[in-house]
């Protein structure tokens, strides 16, 4: 019964509060924050990926691809720093460049949109080139695995 209650509460989780853990390395986590990202970044969200072993965090802004129908995360500087401004979509500070984003529902059906504020959170997400980017930047390792939705704390 408790598992059913947890599944229902996670099913109604919005990306604004979603918390994920990486399979194969639970010290790598991802969580979303609502932000004022301006008209160039309409998702209204940032995702922070933390590496517990190094205590480093990386920030990204979600965006939908153009006619290719793919979704991505654009690396950005720390959105919680005073004076943070979103980068220009044509350039600006992107410490790790862009990485691919694939979100799925609980049945692993691929969702056809990048994360957006107030949208239902993906049950799983795959960031296939995250580990390559973080390893080459700072030797932070991340296996090529799914992040699983594990929580939806509202009081952050």
C-alpha positions as CSV (number, residue, x, y, z in Angstrom):
1,X,0.0,0.0,0.0
2,X,2.8,2.4,0.9
3,X,4.4,1.8,-2.6
4,X,1.1,2.6,-4.3
5,X,0.9,5.9,-2.4
6,X,4.5,6.7,-3.3
7,X,3.9,5.9,-7.0
8,X,0.8,8.1,-7.0
9,X,2.6,11.1,-5.4
10,X,5.5,10.8,-7.9
11,X,3.1,10.5,-10.8
12,X,1.8,13.9,-9.9
13,X,5.2,15.4,-9.5
14,X,6.0,18.5,-11.5
15,X,9.6,19.1,-12.9
16,X,9.8,22.2,-10.6
17,X,10.3,19.8,-7.6
18,X,11.6,16.6,-9.2
19,X,14.6,14.8,-7.7
20,X,16.5,12.0,-9.5
21,X,19.2,9.5,-8.6
22,X,21.5,8.0,-11.2
23,X,21.4,4.2,-11.5
24,X,24.8,2.7,-10.9
25,X,26.0,5.7,-8.8
26,X,23.5,7.0,-6.2
27,X,25.9,9.8,-5.4
28,X,25.1,11.4,-8.7
29,X,21.7,13.3,-8.3
30,X,19.7,15.7,-10.4
31,X,17.1,18.2,-9.3
32,X,15.2,21.0,-11.0
33,X,14.7,24.6,-9.9
34,X,12.2,27.1,-11.3
35,X,14.1,30.2,-12.5
36,X,13.4,33.3,-14.4
37,X,15.3,32.3,-17.6
38,X,13.8,34.9,-19.9
39,X,12.2,34.5,-23.3
40,X,15.2,32.8,-24.9
41,X,14.9,29.9,-22.5
42,X,11.1,29.3,-22.2
43,X,11.4,26.2,-20.0
44,X,11.6,28.4,-16.9
45,X,13.8,25.7,-15.2
46,X,17.4,24.9,-14.4
47,X,18.6,21.4,-13.6
48,X,21.5,20.9,-11.1
49,X,23.5,17.7,-11.3
50,X,25.5,16.9,-8.2
51,X,28.5,14.6,-7.9
52,X,28.7,13.4,-4.3
53,X,32.2,12.1,-4.5
54,X,33.7,15.5,-5.6
55,X,30.9,17.7,-4.2
56,X,30.8,19.5,-7.6
57,X,27.5,20.6,-9.2
58,X,26.8,21.4,-12.8
59,X,23.9,23.6,-14.0
60,X,21.9,23.2,-17.2
61,X,19.0,24.9,-19.0
62,X,16.5,22.6,-20.9
63,X,15.6,23.4,-24.5
64,X,13.7,21.7,-27.3
65,X,15.6,21.1,-30.5
66,X,14.4,22.5,-33.8
67,X,13.2,20.4,-36.6
68,X,15.2,17.4,-35.4
69,X,12.7,16.8,-32.6
70,X,15.5,16.2,-30.1
71,X,15.8,17.7,-26.6
72,X,18.9,19.1,-24.9
73,X,20.4,20.7,-21.8
74,X,22.6,23.7,-22.2
75,X,25.4,24.0,-19.7
76,X,25.3,27.3,-17.8
77,X,27.0,28.9,-14.7
78,X,25.5,28.5,-11.2
79,X,22.0,29.9,-11.4
80,X,22.0,30.5,-7.6
81,X,24.8,33.0,-7.8
82,X,23.9,36.7,-7.4
83,X,23.6,38.4,-10.7
84,X,23.2,35.2,-12.7
85,X,21.8,35.9,-16.2
86,X,20.9,33.3,-18.8
87,X,23.3,33.0,-21.6
88,X,22.4,34.1,-25.1
89,X,21.0,31.1,-27.1
90,X,23.6,31.9,-29.7
91,X,26.6,31.7,-27.3
92,X,27.6,32.8,-23.8
93,X,29.1,30.9,-21.0
94,X,28.5,27.2,-21.4
95,X,31.1,25.4,-19.4
96,X,30.2,21.9,-20.7
97,X,28.5,22.8,-23.9
98,X,25.1,21.1,-24.7
99,X,24.2,17.6,-23.7
100,X,21.4,15.4,-25.0
101,X,18.3,14.8,-22.9
102,X,15.9,11.8,-23.2
103,X,12.9,11.7,-20.8
104,X,10.6,8.7,-20.5
105,X,7.4,7.8,-18.7
106,X,7.2,4.8,-16.2
107,X,6.8,2.4,-19.2
108,X,9.9,3.9,-20.9
109,X,8.0,5.6,-23.7
110,X,10.0,8.5,-24.8
111,X,8.6,11.9,-24.0
112,X,8.7,14.4,-26.9
113,X,9.5,17.6,-24.9
114,X,12.3,19.0,-22.8
115,X,11.4,19.6,-19.1
116,X,9.3,22.7,-18.6
117,X,8.0,24.5,-15.4
118,X,4.9,22.9,-14.0
119,X,5.0,20.0,-16.6
120,X,4.7,16.5,-15.2
121,X,8.2,15.1,-14.4
122,X,9.6,12.3,-16.4
123,X,9.8,9.0,-14.5
124,X,13.3,8.4,-16.0
125,X,15.8,10.5,-17.9
126,X,18.9,9.6,-19.8
127,X,21.7,12.1,-20.4
128,X,23.9,9.9,-22.6
129,X,26.9,12.3,-23.0
130,X,26.9,13.7,-19.4
131,X,29.7,11.4,-18.2
132,X,31.9,12.2,-21.1
133,X,31.5,16.0,-20.6
134,X,32.0,15.9,-16.8
135,X,35.0,13.5,-17.0
136,X,36.8,15.7,-19.5
137,X,36.1,18.8,-17.5
138,X,36.8,17.7,-13.9
139,X,37.2,13.9,-13.8
140,X,33.7,13.5,-12.5
141,X,32.5,10.0,-13.6
142,X,28.9,9.2,-14.4
143,X,27.9,5.8,-15.9
144,X,25.7,6.0,-19.0
145,X,22.5,5.0,-17.2
146,X,19.1,6.4,-16.4
147,X,18.3,8.8,-13.7
148,X,15.2,7.7,-11.8
149,X,12.6,10.0,-10.2
150,X,12.9,9.3,-6.5
151,X,11.3,12.3,-4.9
152,X,9.3,15.4,-5.2
153,X,10.0,17.7,-2.3
154,X,7.8,20.8,-2.4
155,X,9.5,22.8,0.3
156,X,12.9,23.6,-1.2
